[in-house]
Amino acid sequence: MKRFDCGTLVPGCPYHTEAESEAEIVRREIEHLRTAHGETVIRPEMVEHIKERIVEVVPH
């Protein structure tokens, strides 16, 4: 399982998401950036910044 915390990209944002694949995390975060943060253009660099901040979640 992988996790992304939006606050690592947008300081103060509490949104996070978990998914099995990096692609699903990126898809969800792009949707979040559009709806919550008003981003209309997602540049390739933004996708790279998202990927750099995805972490593996260790099951409890």
Secondary structure, 3 states (H helix, E strand, C coil): CEEEEHHHCCCCCCCEEEECCHHHHHHHHHHHHHHHHCCCCCCHHHHHHHHHCCEECCCC
